[in-house]
Amino acid sequence: MAISKICGVETEFGIVIRGVEESNPIAASSMLINAYLHEHRRGNEPVVAPTVGWDFEDESPGNDARGTAGVGAMAPEVETHLVNAVLTNGARYYVDHAHPELSTPECADARSIVVFDRAAEQILIASMAAARRVMPDGQEIVVYKNNSDGKGNSYGCHENYLMDRQLPFGRIVSQITPHFITRQIFCGAGKVGSEAGGLSHREVPFQLSQRADFFEEEVGLETTLKRPIVNTRDEPHCDATKYRRLHVIIGDANLSEVATFLKVGTTAIVLAMIEDDALSREFVFNAPIWALRRVSYDLTLRAPLELVDGTTVSALDVQWELFDRARKYAEVAGLECVGQQVGEEVLRRWEAVLTGLESDPMTLASQLDWVAKYRLIEGYRDRHSLEWDDARLAAMDLQYHDLRPEKSLFSRLGMERITNDDEVALAQFEPPTDTRAYFRGKCLQKWSDDIVAANWDSLVFDVGREPLRRVPMMEPTRGTEAHVGTLLAECTTSSELLDKLGS
C-alpha cells in the first residue's frame, strides 16, 4: 500500500525595491526577512526563534536519485551565509540566491498545504509592511508571487512528496511525467507572451504556464539551468532507508486556492497510484519538452501530442485518463494515504474542473489562475484595441501577482476560497498538528533560547551541559500532537523534555 503522502511547498518570490536607481535583490530579500524577524510578534510571543540557526549539517542537494549525476550537472549552491530563519509554525523563511523563499511546514494533505501556503502570503505581506517602516520615505520593497521577471529569469515554486524508497525511480519518472506535462491546464498561473527564444507575441500571445518556457531536460539534477521535468535530487530529510522525497520543480506559483489544492492533491494521488502500480497505461511522449510547451501555448487544450507509438493524445485526454484511474483506485484501495476526505474532495474538484475546461474554460474564471488572468487581460485588451505585445498587458500580468493587497489585481477578482481567514491567521504562528512539524514548532515556541539549530529532521538543544543534544525527527508522520502533545504540555523545561525523550 502507498505510504502517506506528506507534502510541502517552497515558494521563491519575485522582489524589487521601488524608489531606488538600482535594486539589489539579495540585499532586498535580507532586509525584508530581517524586518519581519525583528518586528513581528503575536502579543508577547515571538513568531520566530531569532537565536536558532538553520542546521546545514545534513544538507546534500548534490545527491542524485540515479546514483550519479549526468555530465555537466550542477547541484544548487548551499548558501549558509544568508538569512535563514525558523518560524514557530514549523516553516523556514530564508534568502535563496536572489529571492526571499518560504517553505511551508510538512503537511499531511493538500488542504493543509493551501492553508499554510496562504499563511506564507500573509507573512510576506507583513514583511513588506515591516520593511516599509524602516526604509526611507519614497522607498518600499514589493514582492510578487510569480515565476518570471519578464527578462528571461525564472524562479520556482517547488513541491515535495514523501515516497517509498523501494519504488524504482525509473518508474516514478515514466509514470509521473505525463501528469507534470498536462496538469498545467488547471494549475498554470497564466502568462502574457513567451520568453522562449524565437517566439513572438503573435505566435504565443498568452500561455497557460509561467514555467514551461524554462524547461530543457526530461530528467536531471539541476534547478536553475537546464531545468528538468523530473528533478532527481535525492535529499529525503528523513529516514533514507525507508523514504525518498520527490522534489518537484515544474509547478507554477499559484494565488488561486483551488489551483494549489488541485496541483498538490492530484499529484499526491497519482504518486500513490504509481506506488501501488495502479496505472494501467503509460503515456510516453515522443518529445516531452516540446509537449510541455505545446500544452502551455494551446488555449484550446486539444492540441495533439505525439506518443512514441505514433498515436496522439491531448492534455485533456491524459488528465481524463488519470482521473478515471484515480476514481477506480479510490474505490479499491481508498485514499487514506492522502487523507480520505481530502482525497474525495480532490476527485470531486478534479472532475468538475476537467468538465469545465472541456466545455468552456471561461466558466472557471473564479477558480483557476490562468483563466482568471486571461479573462481580465483579454477584456482590457479588447476594450482598448491593444495588440498582445502592448506593455500595458505585461504590466497587468505582473500586477496580478503583486502581494500588496491594495495593488493586487488577483485580490479584486473574488476568487473562490477553500480556506477561511481565521485558520490562515492561526497558521502564521501555529504548526500543523498532524506531522512532525508540530514537535518542531512547539519546541521553538517554548524553548527557543535552548535550541541552537534546527532543520527538517532534527533539533539541536543546548541545556547548559556538554554535549549538545540532537533530537532526530526521522519519521515525518511522528511528532504529531497525538504523539507528543501530552509530553510537551507536561514538560516545563527543555532538560525535562530531553530526559523524558531519553527514557
C-alpha positions in Angstrom: 0.0 0.0 0.0 1.1 3.5 -0.8 2.6 5.4 2.2 1.3 8.7 3.5 2.0 11.5 1.0 3.4 14.1 3.5 3.9 17.1 1.3 5.3 20.7 1.3 5.7 23.7 -0.9 8.7 26.0 -1.3 8.0 29.3 -2.9 10.6 31.8 -4.2 9.1 35.2 -4.5 9.9 38.0 -7.0 11.3 41.1 -5.3 12.2 44.7 -6.2 12.9 47.9 -4.3 10.8 50.8 -5.5 12.3 54.3 -5.3 15.9 53.5 -5.9 18.0 53.6 -9.1 19.3 50.0 -8.7 17.7 47.3 -6.7 19.9 44.6 -5.3 17.6 41.5 -4.8 19.9 39.8 -2.3 20.0 42.9 -0.1 16.3 43.5 -0.5 15.5 39.9 0.4 17.7 40.1 3.5 16.1 43.4 4.6 12.6 42.1 4.0 13.1 39.0 6.2 15.1 40.7 8.9 12.4 43.4 9.2 9.8 40.7 9.8 12.1 38.8 12.3 12.8 41.9 14.4 9.3 43.4 14.4 6.6 40.8 14.0 5.1 39.3 17.1 1.8 37.9 18.2 1.1 39.6 21.5 4.2 38.9 23.7 5.1 35.7 21.8 7.8 35.7 19.1 6.7 34.1 15.8 10.3 33.3 15.1 13.2 31.9 17.0 15.8 34.6 16.5 18.7 32.7 18.1 18.0 29.5 16.3 20.1 29.0 13.1 19.4 26.6 10.3 21.4 23.4 10.6 23.1 22.7 7.3 25.0 19.6 8.5 22.8 17.2 6.6 22.2 19.3 3.5 23.1 17.3 0.4 21.4 18.8 -2.7 24.0 17.1 -4.9 22.8 13.6 -4.2 21.2 12.2 -7.3 18.4 9.5 -7.3 20.0 7.9 -10.4 23.2 7.2 -8.4 25.4 9.6 -10.3 24.6 12.9 -11.8 24.7 13.4 -15.6 27.6 15.0 -17.3 27.8 18.7 -16.6 25.0 18.6 -13.9 25.3 21.1 -11.2 23.7 20.9 -7.8 22.4 24.2 -6.3 24.9 26.0 -4.0 24.1 25.8 -0.3 24.3 29.5 0.9 25.0 29.2 4.6 25.8 32.9 5.0 22.4 34.4 4.1 19.4 34.9 6.4 17.8 31.7 7.4 15.0 31.7 10.0 12.8 29.0 11.5 9.2 30.1 12.3 7.1 28.8 15.1 4.6 27.3 12.7 7.4 24.9 11.6 8.2 26.8 8.4 11.5 28.0 7.0 11.9 31.6 5.9 15.2 32.5 4.2 17.1 34.1 1.3 17.7 31.7 -1.5 20.0 33.1 -4.2 18.3 36.4 -5.1 14.8 35.7 -3.7 13.0 35.5 -0.4 11.8 31.9 0.0 9.3 30.5 2.4 9.0 26.7 2.8 5.8 25.5 4.4 6.0 23.1 7.3 5.3 19.4 6.4 1.6 18.9 5.7 -0.5 15.8 5.7 -2.7 16.7 2.8 -3.5 19.1 0.1 -5.9 21.2 2.1 -3.4 21.8 4.8 -0.9 22.9 2.1 -3.4 25.5 0.9 -3.8 26.9 4.5 -0.1 27.2 5.0 0.6 28.5 1.5 -1.9 31.3 2.2 -0.3 31.8 5.6 3.0 32.3 3.7 1.5 35.0 1.6 0.3 36.8 4.8 3.8 36.5 6.2 5.3 38.1 3.1 2.6 40.9 3.3 3.6 41.5 6.9 7.2 41.5 5.9 6.7 44.2 3.3 4.9 46.4 5.9 7.7 45.9 8.4 10.3 46.8 5.9 8.4 49.9 4.8 8.5 51.2 8.3 12.3 51.2 8.5 13.0 52.4 4.9 13.5 56.0 3.8 10.4 57.9 2.6 9.7 57.1 -1.0 11.2 53.6 -0.9 9.5 50.3 -0.5 10.0 46.6 -1.1 7.5 44.9 -3.4 7.0 41.2 -3.5 5.4 39.2 -6.3 4.1 35.6 -6.1 5.0 34.7 -9.7 7.7 32.8 -11.6 9.3 35.2 -14.1 10.7 38.7 -14.2 9.9 39.1 -17.9 13.7 39.4 -18.7 14.5 35.7 -19.2 14.9 34.9 -15.5 12.6 32.3 -13.8 12.3 31.3 -10.1 10.5 28.4 -8.7 7.6 27.1 -6.7 8.7 23.6 -5.7 6.6 20.8 -4.2 7.8 17.9 -2.2 6.1 14.5 -1.6 7.1 11.6 0.6 7.7 8.4 -1.4 8.6 4.8 -0.7 12.3 4.2 -1.1 11.7 0.7 -2.5 9.9 2.1 -5.6 12.2 2.2 -8.6 13.0 5.8 -9.5 12.7 4.9 -13.2 9.0 4.0 -12.7 8.4 7.3 -11.0 9.9 9.2 -13.9 8.0 7.4 -16.7 4.6 7.5 -14.9 4.6 11.0 -13.4 5.9 12.8 -16.5 2.6 12.8 -18.3 0.9 14.3 -15.3 3.5 17.0 -15.0 3.3 17.9 -18.7 -0.5 18.1 -18.7 -1.6 19.3 -15.2 -0.8 22.9 -16.2 -4.3 23.0 -17.9 -5.7 23.6 -14.4 -2.7 24.7 -12.3 -0.9 27.1 -14.7 -0.7 30.7 -13.4 -1.0 32.2 -16.9 1.4 34.4 -18.8 1.4 37.1 -21.4 3.8 36.2 -24.2 6.7 33.8 -24.1 10.4 34.0 -23.0 11.4 31.0 -25.1 13.8 32.0 -27.9 12.5 32.9 -31.3 8.8 33.2 -30.4 6.9 36.4 -30.9 3.7 37.6 -29.3 1.9 36.8 -32.5 2.9 33.1 -32.1 2.3 33.0 -28.3 0.1 35.9 -27.2 -0.8 34.2 -23.9 0.0 30.8 -22.4 -1.1 28.6 -19.5 2.1 28.3 -17.5 4.7 30.7 -16.3 7.4 28.0 -16.1 7.0 26.0 -19.3 9.4 28.3 -21.3 12.3 27.5 -18.9 12.5 23.7 -19.0 15.1 22.0 -21.3 15.6 18.4 -20.0 13.4 15.4 -19.3 15.3 14.2 -16.2 18.1 15.9 -14.2 19.6 17.3 -11.0 19.7 21.0 -11.8 17.0 23.5 -10.7 18.3 26.8 -12.2 19.8 25.9 -15.5 18.7 23.1 -17.9 15.7 22.6 -15.7 14.2 19.1 -15.9 10.6 17.9 -15.9 11.5 15.4 -13.3 14.2 16.5 -10.8 16.5 13.8 -9.4 17.6 15.4 -6.1 17.8 12.7 -3.5 17.7 14.5 -0.2 15.0 12.9 1.8 15.2 14.9 5.1 14.0 11.8 6.8 15.0 8.1 7.1 16.7 7.5 3.8 16.5 3.7 4.1 12.7 3.9 4.0 11.8 7.1 2.2 12.7 9.4 -0.6 11.4 13.0 -1.2 10.3 13.6 -4.7 11.4 17.2 -5.3 9.1 18.7 -7.9 10.3 21.9 -9.6 7.9 22.2 -12.6 4.9 23.9 -10.9 3.8 27.5 -11.1 3.3 29.6 -8.0 -0.5 29.8 -7.7 -2.6 32.5 -6.0 -5.8 30.6 -6.6 -6.6 28.3 -3.7 -8.4 25.8 -6.0 -5.4 25.6 -8.3 -3.0 25.0 -5.4 -5.3 22.4 -4.0 -5.6 20.5 -7.3 -1.9 20.9 -8.1 -0.9 19.1 -4.9 -3.9 16.9 -4.4 -3.9 15.3 -7.9 -0.1 14.9 -7.8 -0.3 13.1 -4.5 -3.0 10.7 -5.8 -1.1 10.0 -9.0 2.1 9.2 -6.9 0.1 6.9 -4.7 -1.2 5.1 -7.7 2.4 4.8 -9.0 3.5 3.2 -5.7 0.6 0.8 -5.9 1.2 0.0 -9.6 -2.3 1.1 -10.4 -1.7 2.9 -13.6 -2.5 0.5 -16.4 -1.5 2.8 -19.3 1.6 4.9 -19.8 1.7 8.0 -22.0 5.2 8.1 -23.4 5.6 11.4 -25.3 7.8 11.4 -28.4 9.2 14.8 -27.4 8.4 15.7 -23.7 9.8 19.2 -23.7 8.1 20.1 -26.9 4.8 18.6 -25.5 5.2 20.6 -22.3 5.4 23.9 -24.2 2.8 22.9 -26.7 0.3 22.3 -23.9 1.2 25.7 -22.3 0.7 27.5 -25.7 -2.6 25.9 -26.6 -5.6 27.6 -25.1 -7.9 25.2 -26.8 -6.5 22.4 -24.6 -6.9 20.0 -27.5 -3.6 20.2 -29.4 -2.5 16.6 -30.4 0.6 15.4 -28.6 2.5 12.7 -30.3 3.4 9.5 -28.4 6.2 7.1 -29.2 3.8 4.6 -30.6 2.7 7.0 -33.3 -0.7 7.9 -31.7 -1.7 11.3 -30.3 -3.5 12.5 -27.2 -4.5 15.9 -25.9 -3.7 17.3 -22.5 -7.4 16.8 -21.6 -7.3 13.2 -22.8 -4.4 12.5 -20.4 -6.0 14.2 -17.5 -9.3 12.4 -18.0 -7.5 9.1 -18.1 -5.6 9.8 -14.9 -8.8 10.9 -13.2 -10.7 7.8 -14.3 -7.8 5.6 -12.9 -7.8 7.7 -9.7 -11.6 7.2 -9.2 -11.2 3.4 -9.7 -8.2 3.4 -7.4 -10.1 5.2 -4.7 -12.9 2.6 -4.9 -10.5 -0.3 -4.5 -7.7 1.0 -2.3 -9.2 4.0 -0.6 -7.4 7.4 -0.2 -6.1 7.2 3.3 -2.6 7.9 2.1 -3.7 11.4 1.0 -6.4 11.9 3.6 -9.7 10.1 2.9 -12.0 13.2 3.0 -9.4 15.5 1.3 -8.8 12.9 -1.4 -12.5 12.6 -2.1 -12.7 16.4 -2.4 -9.7 16.4 -4.8 -11.5 13.8 -7.0 -14.7 15.9 -7.0 -13.0 19.1 -7.9 -10.7 17.4 -10.4 -13.7 16.0 -12.3 -15.6 19.3 -12.1 -12.6 21.3 -13.4 -12.0 18.9 -16.3 -15.6 19.1 -17.2 -15.5 22.9 -17.2 -12.3 23.0 -19.2 -13.8 20.7 -21.8 -17.0 22.7 -22.3 -15.9 26.3 -21.7 -12.8 27.2 -19.7 -14.1 30.7 -19.0 -16.7 29.2 -16.6 -13.7 28.5 -14.3 -12.5 32.2 -14.0 -13.3 32.2 -10.3 -11.2 29.0 -9.7 -8.1 28.9 -11.9 -5.4 31.4 -12.2 -4.7 31.2 -15.9 -8.4 31.6 -16.7 -8.9 34.5 -14.4 -5.9 36.3 -15.7 -6.7 35.6 -19.3 -10.3 36.9 -19.0 -9.1 40.0 -17.2 -6.4 40.9 -19.7 -8.3 39.9 -22.8 -11.2 42.1 -21.6 -8.9 45.1 -21.2 -7.2 44.4 -24.5 -10.5 44.2 -26.3 -11.8 47.4 -24.8 -8.7 49.4 -25.7 -8.0 47.6 -29.1 -4.5 46.6 -28.0 -2.0 44.2 -29.5 -0.7 41.4 -27.3 2.8 43.0 -27.2 1.5 46.2 -25.6 3.5 47.0 -22.5 0.2 47.6 -20.5 -0.7 44.0 -20.8 2.6 42.8 -19.4 2.2 45.3 -16.6 -1.3 43.8 -15.8 0.2 40.4 -15.8 2.8 41.4 -13.2 0.2 43.3 -11.1 -2.0 40.2 -10.9 0.8 38.7 -8.7 1.5 41.8 -6.6 1.1 40.7 -2.9 0.3 44.2 -1.8 -3.4 44.0 -1.0 -4.1 47.5 -2.3 -2.3 46.8 -5.6 -3.1 43.2 -6.3 -5.3 42.5 -9.3 -5.9 39.0 -8.1 -7.4 40.2 -4.8 -10.1 42.2 -6.7 -11.5 39.2 -8.6 -13.4 37.4 -5.9 -11.7 34.1 -6.5 -13.2 31.0 -4.8 -11.8 30.2 -1.3 -11.1 26.8 0.2 -9.7 28.2 3.5 -11.0 30.8 5.9 -9.3 33.9 7.4 -9.2 32.5 10.9 -7.3 29.3 10.1 -4.9 31.2 7.8 -4.2 33.7 10.6 -3.5 30.9 13.0 -1.3 29.1 10.6 1.1 32.0 10.5 2.2 31.1 14.1 1.0 27.6 14.8 2.3 24.4 13.2 0.1 21.7 11.7 -0.9 19.1 14.3 -0.6 16.0 12.2 3.0 15.9 11.1 6.4 16.2 12.8 6.2 20.0 12.2 4.1 20.1 15.4 7.1 19.0 17.5 9.4 21.5 15.8 7.0 24.4 16.1 6.0 23.8 19.7 9.6 23.3 20.8 10.5 26.6 19.2 7.6 28.3 20.9 8.5 27.0 24.4 12.3 26.7 24.4 13.8 28.7 21.5 16.6 30.0 23.9 17.8 26.4 24.4 17.7 25.4 20.7 20.9 26.3 18.8 20.0 24.8 15.4 17.1 23.3 13.6 16.3 21.7 10.3 13.7 19.4 8.8 14.8 16.2 10.5 16.3 17.3 13.8 16.6 19.9 16.6 19.8 20.6 18.5 19.5 21.6 22.1 22.0 23.4 24.4 20.8 23.0 28.0 23.9 24.2 29.6 25.8 20.9 29.9 28.0 19.1 27.4 27.5 17.8 24.9 24.8 19.4 22.7 21.8 17.2 22.3 20.4 16.4 18.8 16.9 15.2 18.8 16.3 13.3 15.5 12.9 13.5 13.7 13.4 11.0 11.0 9.7 9.9 10.8 7.6 12.7 9.1 4.3 11.1 10.5 5.5 11.2 14.1 6.0 14.1 16.4 2.3 15.0 15.9 0.0 16.4 18.6 -1.5 13.0 19.1 2.0 11.6 19.6 3.8 14.2 21.7 1.2 16.8 22.7 0.8 15.5 26.2 4.6 15.1 26.7 5.2 18.7 25.6 2.5 20.0 27.8 3.9 18.2 30.9 7.5 19.4 30.4 8.3 22.8 31.8 12.0 22.9 30.7 13.9 21.6 27.7 16.0 19.5 30.1 12.9 17.7 31.3 11.9 17.1 27.7 15.2 15.6 26.8 15.3 13.4 29.9 11.9 12.0 29.1 12.8 11.5 25.5 15.9 9.7 26.5 14.0 7.4 28.8 
